[in-house]
Amino acid sequence: MIRNGRGAVGGAEQLAPEGRRAVRVWCDGCYDMVHYGHSNQLRQARAMGDYLIVGVHTDDDITLTVDGRDTYEEVKQAGRYRECKRTQGVSTTDLVGRMLLVTKAHHSSQEMSSEYREYADSFGKCPGGRNPWTGVSQFLQTSQKIIQFASGKEPQPGETVIYVAGAFDLFHIGHVDFLEKVHRLAERPYIIAGLHFDQEVNHYKGKNYPIMNLHERTLSVLACRYVSEVVIGAPYAVTAELLSHFKVDLVCHGKTEIMPDRDGSDPYQEPKRRGIFRQIDSGSDLTTDLIVQRIITNRLEYEARNQKKEAKELAFLEAVRRQAAQPLGEQDGGF
């Protein structure tokens, strides 16, 4: 799913392009509801070496061992531990909160509503205090974030320019499967994804959709290796002007229902008239609506899991602080 980079499949003795032994990097996590924060972590991890291996945890949190020790203690002592910089403003906790609350506050960069703030202070914080790892924060878009995720490539002669459009909310495996199928339609595809404005998505989806705002959805889609370019705030109707501007050869849409434009017209009438419209079956039954429904159904269980996880992490942080405050001799067990 993540944009292609230097990682390559091979054995332990695989050599890097310079002829040296390849640096193999291990990165693990739960990766529940993969978002652009996870993508950014993997991007940073890949940049640390030549071959990236990703471990996915079971549904039990393993931040600490059963006896309360840091799970990375051994590799830290060996000097082989590195940390990726956290992507501020996104967490699974935050995304779950948006799904559970019928509010549209996350569509803008304004201050959180009182309802959402109350949620953040309860769901994103256990009774013992606030944890810097598990919690709710606010996303702020910057041009540098976009540059880090973008491919930076323009369409080349001989490439087939394919346009797809939608919300791509909570970017998930159903979206990836669809884009992979689209990518296979041409020998040299150049896929442009048009992302609709938040207000447009809310118009045809309703409720508190989209869960992720336009800037967040942009990074999620840019992180996908099948996407070459993103139109930030694309028009709902695929017009002749849009097709001409991007020199589009093919327009694709999934099997989800196509909602009419505000005037009742078909938003794909122009590509259909030109004979360049294709509907693609991703083969996946996962949708954003289904993910939201799962969260709503399992709300109480998730809240308990989240607070238990944060309590364990806070206990670990306190233990680290106490150890750091002890004199050196006491830390080593005395003389």
URURMO-V710192 format. One record per backbone hydrogen bond with DSSP energy under -0.5 kcal/mol. CO is the residue of the C=O (numbers start at 1). NH is the residue of the N-H. Records with the same first field share a line. If there is no record, write none. Layout:
CO = NH / NH
This chain:
1 = 225
11 = 14
14 = 22
16 = 19
20 = 16
22 = 24
23 = 25 / 50 / 51
25 = 53
27 = 55
29 = 57
31 = 34
35 = 38 / 39
36 = 40
37 = 41
38 = 42
39 = 43
40 = 44
41 = 45
42 = 46
43 = 47
44 = 48
45 = 48
46 = 49
51 = 25
53 = 27 / 55
55 = 29 / 57
63 = 71
65 = 68
69 = 65
70 = 73
72 = 76
73 = 77
74 = 78
75 = 80
76 = 79
86 = 88
87 = 90
91 = 95
92 = 96
93 = 97
94 = 98
95 = 99
96 = 100
97 = 101
101 = 103
104 = 107
105 = 108
113 = 117
114 = 118
115 = 119
116 = 120
117 = 121
118 = 122
119 = 122 / 123 / 124
122 = 125
126 = 129
129 = 126
133 = 135
134 = 131
142 = 146
143 = 147
144 = 148
145 = 149
146 = 150
156 = 159
159 = 161
160 = 162 / 190
161 = 249 / 250
162 = 192
163 = 252
164 = 194
166 = 196
168 = 171
172 = 175 / 176
173 = 177
174 = 178
175 = 179
176 = 180
177 = 181
178 = 182
179 = 183
180 = 184
182 = 185
183 = 186
186 = 189
188 = 160
190 = 162
191 = 193 / 228 / 229
192 = 164 / 194
193 = 195 / 231
194 = 166 / 196
195 = 233 / 234
197 = 201
198 = 202
199 = 203
200 = 204
201 = 205
202 = 206
206 = 209
213 = 217
214 = 218
215 = 219
216 = 220
217 = 221
218 = 222
219 = 223
221 = 224
223 = 3
224 = 227
229 = 193
230 = 232
231 = 195 / 233 / 234
234 = 197
237 = 239
239 = 243
240 = 244
241 = 245
242 = 246
243 = 248
244 = 247
250 = 163
251 = 278
252 = 165
253 = 280
257 = 259
261 = 264
265 = 261 / 267
266 = 269
267 = 238
268 = 272
269 = 273
270 = 274
271 = 275 / 276 / 277
272 = 275
276 = 251
278 = 253
280 = 282
287 = 291
288 = 292
289 = 293
290 = 294
291 = 295
292 = 296
293 = 297
294 = 298
296 = 299
298 = 302
299 = 303
300 = 304
301 = 305
302 = 306
303 = 307
304 = 308
305 = 309
306 = 310
307 = 311
308 = 312
309 = 313
310 = 314
311 = 315
312 = 316
313 = 317
314 = 318
315 = 319
316 = 320
317 = 321
318 = 322
319 = 323
320 = 324
321 = 325
322 = 326
323 = 326
327 = 331
328 = 332
329 = 334
330 = 333
